[in-house]
């Protein structure tokens, strides 16, 4: 029996094509989400469905993350993301996503131990950094180095052929730990500073900040509040079901590529400005408004002008048709963080004003354009000292547990099929080859 069979209902759907009626199974998930199973459509009718951007297409059954975009709900393994952001750590949330449950004390200690043990990079990996130009974007470095990791630390092609769940768990822990180190090294490389080795006595987020900002002989004063904020940001980015990068990880993984190759592909997908680079666009917008004098109303009117190329970055989402629950958490964290430190950031003031004006304007309300996770996250990353070109890298570190969880779930699912979307061809009809001396 396949996993899908237990969610089949007695209900049936119908599709009529060329006078022929095809009966289609109806599947209902645990949260009441409904799907029409069209797996036999092409075989029985010769037709396929056309769905640009896959907005109406489900490619898998998943027990990892639930989203209700109309109600602003996001849950990891059934737990509301707001609760995890308030009470959990990124490491604990990563364990939850990958293993399907919160760890007990023994499991948490063992997982943390594995992350600490594998934080350092093989000397050969560090030598590879020497050949990377300092002008290389940190996302390019991250993707390349993750792919290269497949040849190190027991993650060889031979090892990847194993289907041992324990082995995969250990590889996942290594990857989680080393990605943090690679990210910090890629930043140091880009600014021409020496690499800072991880410290065994620091936790996951504190170690990352240490490797990012310490200098030889000069320790970065990592404080609890900065660590708390980084944990929160990474938790909120940890998974978001079948988005562009996660679907990429699953699609590459469906060919039975190893975990490292799949994650490298996911990083490349995340790099795009419509995905992981969105919070950088928000910061550029806020800075543009600030440089022009801080006139929020003027910018809003320019956005609304017919034919305008301007857009309100950080507003609207493919899934959420109300307030993004992650944006609520980050907004509150922003307010607390700056008040506690008695720091004034004019960009945060502009962000608050933009949100206040837009949420009262029918132009944005009617289009269901509400703040998303990118609207405030860049401000907090900036407050931690992280530059804008590292924003998508931070997103990748946060999203890594989700990618690993989906790769693992896909690998363990039955039946396994290689991803192979169809198309509708709209090119020229058959034509004969013309030699070059006869072409006009």
N, C-alpha and C positions, 0 to 999 in steps of 0.2 A: 504494500500500500504506500502510495506517495503521501508526502505531507499535505498536499492539496486536498486529498480525498476527505480528510476529517473536517474540512471547512465547506464542503459541498452542501447545498441545500436542496430541498425538494422543488424549489422554484426553478423555472426555466425561462430563458429569454429566447426571442426569435429574431431572425434577420431574413429579409426577403430579397433575393437577388435573381433577376431574370425569371421571375415567376416561381422560383424554387424557394421553399422555406426551410431554413436550417435551425434546428433547436440547439440552444447554447446553454451550458451549465452556469449557474449563479453561485458565486462564492462570497461568503460573508465573514469578515475578520472578527476578532474578539471585541473590538471597539465599534462594531457595526458598519465598518466600511464595506461597500459592495463592489463586486467586479463581475463582468461578463467574460467568461472564458472563451476566447476566440481561437484557441490553439488549432482547431480543425478547420478553420474558415478557408484557408487557401487550398487545403487538400480536397475539400468537398465542393468548393465553388469556383476555384481558380482566382478569387479576389483576395486582396489584402486590405488592411486599413491604412489610411494615410493620416499621420498625427505629427505635424511639425513641432519639434521641441519635446516630443513625448509627454506633453502635458496631460494626456488622458490615457496613457499606457502604463500598466503595471508590469514589471519584468520579473518580480519575485514575490515570495511570501517571506516576511521578515518579522522576527520577534525582538528587534533591537530598540527601535525608536518609534513613538507614535506622535503624530502632529495632527491637530485640528486647526486649520488656518482660519476658519470662520470664528472660532471661539478663542483663538490665541493660546492654544494648549501645546506644550512640548514636554514629553516625558521620555526619560531613558530607562528602559526595562521596567516601565510602569511608574517610575518615581518622577514627580514633577521637577523640572529643571530648577525652579525657584528654590526648592528644598535642598537640592544638591549644592547650589551656589551658596546657600547660607550655612550649611552644616558640613559639607564634604570637602575633600581635597581633590586636586586633579588626579593624583595617583590612585586614590580610592575609586573615583569615577571611571578612570581607565580600566581598572579591574572589573568594575560592574559591567561596563560595556562589552569587554572581551569575554568574560566568563559567565555572564548572565545573572550574577548575584553580587551583593555587597560582600566583601571579605570578612571573615572573622579575624580575631586578633592574630592567630597563628598565620593565616593566609596573607594578611596585610603585612606582617613582619617579613615573611619570606619574599613577597613581591618587592617590597622596598629594598631588601637585601640584594636581590637580583639586579634591580635598577642601579644600585650603588656599585656593584661589582663590575658592571659592564659600561660604566660611564666613559672610560678612557677609550681612545682610538688606537688601533694597531699602528706601529711606527710607519709601516708602508703606506697606510692611509694618509697620515700626516705629511708624508713626502709628496703625495699627489697634489696637495694644496699648493706646493711650491710652483707647480706649472700652470696654475689658474691665474689669469690676469686679475689684478686688483679691481679693474673696472667691471668685472663680471657681476651680474645681478645675483644677490644671495639666493634667489629661488633657483637659478640655473645651477649654482654650486650645490645646493641642497639636493636637487633631483639627481645630478650626476653622482654625487658621493653616496647617496642611498643605493643607487643601482650598483655601484662599485662594491658596497658592503656585502653583496651576495657572494663574494669570493673570500670573505674573512670570517673568523670567529665561529667556525662550525656551520656556517651558512653556505657551504659550497654547493655546487649543482648536484653532487651526489647526495648530500644531506637533504636537499630540498625534495628529493624523490620519495622520502619517507612520508608516511601518512600517520606517524605517531603523534597523537594529540599533545603529549607532554613535550615532545621535541618542539613542536610548533609554538607552544606556550613560552618556552625558553627563548626561542628566536624572537617572538613578539616582544618580550621584556628587553632583550638586547637592542632591538630596533628602537623602542621607545626611549631608552636611555641614550643611545648614540646619536639619535636625531637631534636631541637637545645640544649635545656637544658639537656636532657638525654645524648647527645653526649659529652657535656662538663663535665658532672658528671662522665661519663664512663672513660674519660681521667684522671680526678682527682683521681678516685678510683684506676686506674692502677699504679699511681705514689705515692700513699699513702698520698695525700694532701686533706685537708678539702674542701667540696663543697663551691662554691661561688654563692650566690643567684643572679638572674638577677636584673638589675636596670631598673626602669620604664622610666627613662629619656634617655636611649640609644636605638638606632635603632637596627634592627635585627642583622646585622653583627657585629656592635660594641659591642652589648650585648654578642654575642657568644665569641668574643675575650676576653672580660672582664671576663666571667665565666671560660674560659680556663686558663688564665694566671695571674689573680689577686690572691693575698694572703690575709689572714685576716689582716686588718690594713694597707695593702699595695696595692694601686690601680695600675692596669696595665695601662700604658699610651697609650691608644688607639689613633692612629693618623688617619687622614683622608685618607692618601695614603694606609695604610694597609686595611682600610675598603673598599676603592675603589677596591683594588685588590681582596679581598674576594668576593665582590659583582660580579665582573667580572667572577671569577672562578665558582661560583655557577650558574650564568646565563648560562655559556657555558655547564654546565652539566645538565641543568634543564629538558631536554627531548631529546630523539633520536629515536623516533617512536618505532617499534616493535623489540627492542633488547631483550636479554635473560631475564633480570629482569622485564622489562615492560610486556613482554609476560607472565611471571610467575604471575605477579599481575593480569592480565586479566584472566589467566587460573584458578587461585584460586578464583577470583571473580565470574567466571561463575557458580560456585556452590552456589552462593549467600552468601558466607562468608562475614563477616563484613569488613569494610575498614582497621581496625587495623590488622586483621589476614592477609589480602592481602599484606599490606605494610611490615609486618614482613617477609613474604615469599619472597617478592622482595629484601629485605635486604640480606637474605641468598643467593639468586641467585647472587647478586652483589658482594658478598664476594670473589668469585672465582678469581684466578690470571689472568684468561683470560678475565675478565670483570672489576670489580671495583678495583682489585688489580694490574692492569697493570702498573700504574704510580709508584708503589713501586718497581716493577721489573726494571723500567727505572733507578730509583735512585741507585739501587744496581749495575746495569751495569755501570753507570757513575762512581760510587765509586770504582768499580773493576778496571776500566781503569786508574783512577787517582792513585790508590794504586800501580798499576803495572808500573807507570812511565809516564802515560799520552800519550802513543804512540797510537794515533787513527788509523793510517794507518795499524799498526800491527794487531789491533783488527778487523778492516774491513776485512783484508786478512784471518784471522782465521775464521770469519763468512762465507766467501765465499768458504772455503776449502771443497771439497766433503766429505760428511759423518760427517761434524762438528755438534756438539751438541749446539754450540753457535748460538744465533740469535740476531738480532739488535732490541732490545726492543723499543717499541714506534714507530715503522715503520710498515706501512701496516694496512689495515682495511677491515673488511668484506664487508662494503658498499662502502667506498670511494676508487676510482681507480685513484685519483689525490690527491692534497694536501687537507688535512682535514681543512675546513675553521676555525674551532675552534683553530687549531694549529697555524694558522697565527696570530690570535688575541693574543694568549698567548705568542707567541714568541716576538711580539712587546711590550707587557706588561712587559715581563722579561727585555728586553733591557732598557726600560724607567725606570723601578723600580730600577735597580741596578745602572744605571747612575745617577739618581736623588739622590740616597743615597751615591753615590761614594763608593760603596762596590764592591769588587772583589770576585767572586765565581769561583774557578777553575772548578767546575762541569758544570757551564754554558758555560765556554770556550770550554770544551770537547764536550758539546752538540752542540754548533755552528759548531765545526770542523766536528763532525760526520755527521751533516746535509749537510754541504758543500761538503764533500767527497762523501757521498752516492748519492746525487742528480746529481752528474756528472758521476757516475759509472753505466755502462749498466747492470750490474748484478742486481741492485736494480730498475733501470728504467724499464727494460724489465719485471720485476715482479710487477710493479706498487706499489712499496714499498715507500711510502712517509710518512713524519712525521704525527702522529695522535695526538689527544688531550692529550694523556698521556705523550708525549715526553717532554713537557716543564712544565706541570702543577705541577709535583712533586717538581721542582726547586722553583717555587713560593710558594708552601705550606711550603717548608722547610724554605724559607726566612721569612715567617710569624711566624716561630717557631713551626710549627705543625709537630710532629714526624711521621715517615713513617707508623707506625701501625695505625695511625689515617687517612691515606689517603683514604681508602675505606669508612670510616665514613663520610668524607667530601663529597665524591662522592654521598653517600646516602642522605645527607642533600640537596645537589643540585638537585638530581633526584626526590626528593619527590613530588614537584609540578606536574611533568610529570606523575608519578605513580597515583596521586590523580585524575588528569585530565582523564587518560585512564580508571580508575575504574569508574569514574562518567559517562564517555561517554558510556562505556560498559553497565552500569546499565540502562542507558536511551535509549539504542538502541533497535530496533525492527526488527526481532524477537530475543529473547534471547535464546541462546542454551548453555548448559553446554559443556565445552571443553572436547573432548573425541577422541584423535588421535587413529588411527588404527596401526596395525603392520603386518609384514609377519613372521609367525612362522617358525623357522628353527631348532627346537629341535627334539628329538627322536620320532619315531612313537609310537603308542599305545603299551604298554608292561604291563604284569601282575606283581602285587606285589609279591615279594619274601620274606618269613619270614627270620629273621636275622640269624637263625641257619643253613639256607641253602645257604647263600651268600658266595661266594668265595672271 
